[in-house]
Structures are given as C-alpha cells and as structure tokens.
Amino acid sequence: MRTMDPALVRASFDAQITDATNFYHTVKASLSSAADVTRLSALTMISAATLWESFLSDLVVAYINRDPSQFAVHLQHALNEDLSDKQKQIVNRYAPYKAPTSIDRGTILSLLDDNGNNITFSNAQTLKKGAKRWISAANIVGINALTGQQIAIINLWISLRNHIAHDSERSRSALQIAVSHGALHGTGLHRAQNAIHTPGVYLKSKHRQPVGNPRIEEILRHMQQIAAAI
C-alpha cells in the first residue's frame, strides 16, 4: 500500500488558500459597496475555515497512514476499554491483538467515525489531544510546538466561522471570548472592548489602524503559516 505524504497535504492546502486569497482580491476590486465587501469577507472566512477542517482531517490521516504505531496503541486501549478482567484474559489467550503495520485512509476514517466522516476538531486544544492519542512522536512535533498565540488565532477563526454560520447567542459569546484572548495582543486581531456584532465588518477592517491589511487577509496568512508548521 502506498503511504500518504503529509508534505503533499500541506502543499495542497497552501495552494487552496492562495487561490482563495486571490479570488478574494479579484472580487473585492470589482465591488463598490462597503456592504458587499463585508459579505465577501465573511464568505471568504467560511470558505477558508472549511478548507482548514478538510486539511486537518487529511493531515491527521496521512500521519497515521505513514506511521500507525501510536494509532495502534489507541486501538489497543479502545479494544480493552469496556472488557472485564475475565474477558481480557479470553481475548489475550484466544484472540490476541496484533498491531497493524499499515492502515489505509478509508479504514482510518471508519475507525475514528462510524460514518466515515472527516475528523473535526472544535478548537486547537482538541486537535492537540487527538494528535497525542493518534499520531506518532516523530509526526506530532509540529502540533506540539504550536504557541499560545497560534492556538488563540486558530480558535479565533473557528469561532468566526461558527458565528457566521450559526449567528446564535452561544456562537456570539464564544467569539467574544476568542477575540478577547490575551494571546492575541500584538497581532492586530485582538478586540476586548466592543463585541463583534457583524463578523464581516470585523474581518474587512484593517488590523492596524490607520494602515495594515484587512483582518481576513491576516487570518489567511496565519492559516498558511500554521499549516506549514504542523
């Protein structure tokens, strides 16, 4: 079985975000209404966050596919989790667990989700926890090395995506917590005083007044940098 290459997964995502950024610039140049730029910024955030989710799922699967040693430990624990001592004795004597030396993409997804859906993470902390359970020590280095600021930025764009998609009180509160995180100081993304009522307005605004790039462009740039590092 040919193993998946994490480097190709990262390169594909980088190209996708570059395409999304170029599309954003092209469309923005044709717009004359501030309201339309607001909509474009929000839609670009939704698109980029969706690409990020797919990228993470593919990257985790590629790491497991390339080296399933830690995933095999996870499977062993899952096998014995709900067994009584007697059942464990029976399994060990008559049906001993044999660690897989390779696992294809479809099997990995089916083992992590009964329906074979992509692997998703609600925030950067759950990404790190999942990586610790499933990914070998050699491949988890980049994820373990995520800084507090990078974690805060990931959680910010996830919260932005969720609030744009759901527009609920819960998603609004989660976004305010994410955008006011102290680790965002110095990034131009921090906002503690005024709540974000319209994510698109926040995203289209320049991250450093009166100069600087719109926040959506900065977030896309951070996405590419973080993806390349993990």
N, C-alpha and C positions, 0 to 999 in steps of 0.2 A: 504494500500500500504506500502510495506516495504521500509524504507528510506535507502539511500546510506550512507556509513560510510566513511568520509574523511580520517580517520586513515588507512583504508584498501587501499585507493587510494595512500596514501603516501608510505605505506609499499610495494605495488606492484611496484611503481616506483623505490624505493630503491633497490629492488631485480633485476629489469631490468638493472639499471646502474651497479650494482655489476656484473651481467652476462656480460655486455658489456665490463667492465674493465677486467674481467678475460679472455674474448675472445681476447681482445687487447694484453694482456700479452702473452697468448699462441701463437698467430700468430706471434707476434714480435720476440719471442725466436727462431722461425723457419726461420726467414728472414736473409739473408746475405748481401742484398743490401740496401744502405742508401736510394736509391730512393724508394724502396718498403716500408721502414719504413715511409717515407714521405707520400706515398699513404695511408698506413694503418692509420696514424694519422688523415689525412683529412677525410677518410671514417668513422672513429670512431666518429669524431666530427659531421658529418652529421647524423649518426645514433642516437647519444645521444641527439642532438638538436631536432630531430623528436620525440623521446621519451618524451622530455620535453614538447613539444607542446601538445601531447596527454594527458600527466599528468595534465597540467594546465587546459585543457578543462574538463577533468573528475573531477578535484578538484572543479572547479567553479560550475559545475552541481551538485556535491554532496553537496556543501554548500547550494545551492539554494533548492535542494530537501529536505535537512534536516530542513531548516528554510527559507520558502519563503516570509517572512514578508517584507524585503526590495525589493525583486523582485516584489512583489505585488504593491509597491509604483511606481516602474519603469513602470509597466503595466498601472497603472492609469494615469501616465503622458503621456505615449505613446497614450493612448486612447483619451485624450483631446487635444493633441498637435496641431492638424490641424482643430479643430472644431471652428466654430463661436460661439459667446455667445448664440445665439438662439439654435444652435444645442446642445450645452452643456446643456441648460435648458431642451430640449426634452429628451436627454439621461438620465439626472438625475431624471426626472419625470417618464418616461416610461420604461427606461432600465437601472436602477441604477447598478453601478459597484459593484460586490461582490468579495472581495479579496479571492484568493484561499488559502485553508489551507494546501494543498499538491499538488505538481506538479511532474509528472513522468519525467524520463530522456528524453524520446523522445519528449515530449511536450516542455520541456525547450529548447532543441536544436532547435526545429522548430520555437519557438517564437523569438529566437536570430538570426536564419539564416533560410531564406525561404526554403533552400535546405536541411536543417538538418545537415549541415557540423559541424565539430568540431569548438569550439570557439578558435580563434587565436588572439595573441597579437603581434604587430610589435616590441614592446620594453617593458621594465619594467614599464615605465610611463603609457602606455595604459593599462597594467594589473592593476595598482593601480586605474586608472579612472574607468575601467569596474567593478572592485570589489566594488568600492564606490557606483555605481549605482545598483548593483545586489545582493550584499552579506550583510547579517545582521551584525550588530555591533559586536555581540559576535564572529562571524566567520571571520571577516576581520582583527582581531588584528594582526595576523602574517604577513599579507601582508602589513599592515600599518607600521609595525615595520621594514621593510626592510631598511637597512642602505644605505648610499650613495655609499659605496664600493660594497655592494651586488648588487645594481642596476646597477653599472658600469660593474660588472662581467657578469650579465645576458645579458646586452646589447652587451657585447663583444662576448659571444658565439652565440648570434643571428646573429651578423654581420659576424662572421666567417662562420657560416652555410650559410648565404646568398651569401657571396662571393665565397665560394667553389661551391655552386650550380649554380651561375649565371655568375661569372667571368666577370663582366661588370665594366665600369668605375665608375658608380654610386655605386655599391657594394664595390668597392675598396676604394672609398673616404669615404664611411660610415664606413668601417672597420678601416681606419686610424684615423678617429675621435674617434671611440670607444676605440681603443687600446692606444690612447694617452691621455685618460681622466685622470685628476689628481688624482681621487679617487683610481686609480689602483696602485699608488705608494705603495711600500711595499709588494705587492702581488707577485711580480715576473712576472706579466703579462703585465706590462706597457711597452710601446715602443713608444717613441716620435720622435726619430731622423730619423731612417730609415724606409721607407714604407715597408709594407708586400707585397711582390710580389707573394710568394707562401705560402699560409696558412699552408700547411702541414709541411713546414720547420720550421715555427714559432712554430707550435704545438709540433713537435718532439724534439725541443731544450729544454734544461734544463732551468727551470725558474729562477734558481740562479746559475750562473757560479762561480767556476767550478763544484760545487756539486748541488744537488737538483733533483727533479723529472722533467720529461718532462712536458711541459705546458699542454698537453692534459690530463695527469693524474691529474694535479692540478685542471683543469676545471671540470673534472668528480667528483672530491672530493667536490668542491664547489657546484655542482649541487645537490648532495645528502644532503649536509648540509642546503642549502637554501630550498630545497623541504621539509625537515623535520621541518623547522621553520615556514612555511606558512600554 
